[in-house]
């Protein structure tokens, strides 16, 4: 995990700096909350692409 390159959400920027971060790890995408970086989950690249597409299409709300 220490070699992962984490990217912050483009919607980050809350006053306290909280954000969602993602990193590619082999054939998986790791997702974590910057407030608690040791807790993360992984999804397949295909699942990640489906989620991003649904969010862009506003088919999913968070």
Secondary structure as a PSIPRED ss2 file (coil, helix, strand):
# PSIPRED VFORMAT (PSIPRED V4.0)

   1 X C   1.000  0.000  0.000
   2 X C   1.000  0.000  0.000
   3 X C   1.000  0.000  0.000
   4 X C   1.000  0.000  0.000
   5 X C   1.000  0.000  0.000
   6 X C   1.000  0.000  0.000
   7 X E   0.000  0.000  1.000
   8 X E   0.000  0.000  1.000
   9 X C   1.000  0.000  0.000
  10 X C   1.000  0.000  0.000
  11 X C   1.000  0.000  0.000
  12 X C   1.000  0.000  0.000
  13 X C   1.000  0.000  0.000
  14 X C   1.000  0.000  0.000
  15 X C   1.000  0.000  0.000
  16 X C   1.000  0.000  0.000
  17 X C   1.000  0.000  0.000
  18 X C   1.000  0.000  0.000
  19 X C   1.000  0.000  0.000
  20 X E   0.000  0.000  1.000
  21 X E   0.000  0.000  1.000
  22 X E   0.000  0.000  1.000
  23 X E   0.000  0.000  1.000
  24 X E   0.000  0.000  1.000
  25 X E   0.000  0.000  1.000
  26 X C   1.000  0.000  0.000
  27 X C   1.000  0.000  0.000
  28 X E   0.000  0.000  1.000
  29 X E   0.000  0.000  1.000
  30 X E   0.000  0.000  1.000
  31 X E   0.000  0.000  1.000
  32 X E   0.000  0.000  1.000
  33 X E   0.000  0.000  1.000
  34 X H   0.000  1.000  0.000
  35 X H   0.000  1.000  0.000
  36 X H   0.000  1.000  0.000
  37 X C   1.000  0.000  0.000
  38 X C   1.000  0.000  0.000
  39 X C   1.000  0.000  0.000
  40 X E   0.000  0.000  1.000
  41 X E   0.000  0.000  1.000
  42 X E   0.000  0.000  1.000
  43 X E   0.000  0.000  1.000
  44 X E   0.000  0.000  1.000
  45 X H   0.000  1.000  0.000
  46 X H   0.000  1.000  0.000
  47 X H   0.000  1.000  0.000
  48 X H   0.000  1.000  0.000
  49 X H   0.000  1.000  0.000
  50 X H   0.000  1.000  0.000
  51 X H   0.000  1.000  0.000
  52 X H   0.000  1.000  0.000
  53 X H   0.000  1.000  0.000
  54 X H   0.000  1.000  0.000
  55 X H   0.000  1.000  0.000
  56 X H   0.000  1.000  0.000
  57 X C   1.000  0.000  0.000
  58 X C   1.000  0.000  0.000
  59 X C   1.000  0.000  0.000
  60 X C   1.000  0.000  0.000
  61 X C   1.000  0.000  0.000
  62 X C   1.000  0.000  0.000
